[in-house]
Amino acid sequence: MKGIILAGGSGTRLYPITMALSKQLMPIYDKPMVYYPLTTLINAGIREILIISTPQDLPSFEKLLGSGESIGCSFTYKIQDKPRGLADAFIVGADFIGGDDVVMILGDNIFYGSDFDKKVREATINLDGGIIFGQQVADPERYGIVEFDSDHKVVSIEEKPEKPKSNYAIPGLYFFDNQVIEIAKAVKPSARGEIEITEIQNAYLKAGKLRVNLLDRGTAWLDTGTFASMNQAAQFVQVIEERQNIKIGCIEEAAYRQGFINATQLQALAEKFIKSGYGHYLKSLVS
């Protein structure tokens, strides 16, 4: 399975701070935002990852992340020249996906929970169709909402409904088999000119091949699309890290624990950051 991080968009809701810098490159406490979804993919055992962003921002992502070789991964970069919807990622990334299945995660979504990594790894195994996730929220009318039966088969999907049929929102993490490429290519742009991810989900739903995995109450899902939510995410990360002496969204640690790199390689990476607490933390993982 291959992974895609969609880190495009103009970030107008965060102007003026995103006028010169991609939202996904901004810090969430002590790491760039993109580190968090990248860690989710690595924890799922995925090494081959495509980062999609705008023409002006992509060079910055390449400078930050490089080839991925230092953490045992392979990073590819592609341009989305204008916002054409989430599902456009499967068209932009068609050659990268090739004949494989794919997971796409939004670059501004942060997940944390003891059972979360297990659920993500399970979703990569013998995938037949599509898997989305459901997270219970207090204000379901603000999100895409999934209705499902007792077997976790999806009954309906609604985008920001006035009268939600459930209180489970759909986070920005999607698993699809290889059919998603052709499905995406067949989707007609919506009234706002975008290839909607809802159309992809409904295509799998009509085929009876869409399931939902529910995130438990101990899993945090943070969408960092506003100033307030970015601050809340940073505070959440800071509290967890300082109280538990761990790091959330540490790509080097994730690669080390997945066996992508060994202790010697981790030590070498730690030296690169030795003047910050980040480097000392990496060294502590080995010692």
Secondary structure, DSSP 8 states (H G I E B T S, - for coil): -EEEEE--S--GGGTTTTSSS-GGGSEETTEETTHHHHHHHHHTT--EEEEEE-TTTHHHHHHHHTTSGGGT-EEEEEE--S---TTHHHHHTHHHHTTS-EEEEETTEEEE-TTHHHHHHHHTSS--SEEEEEEE-S-GGGSEEEEE-TT-BEEEEEES-SS-S-SEE--SEEEE-TTHHHHHHH----TTS---HHHHHHHHHHTT-EEEEE--TT-EEEE--SHHHHHHHHHHHHHHHHHHT--SS-HHHHHHHTTSS-HHHHHHHHHHTTTSHHHHHHHHHH-
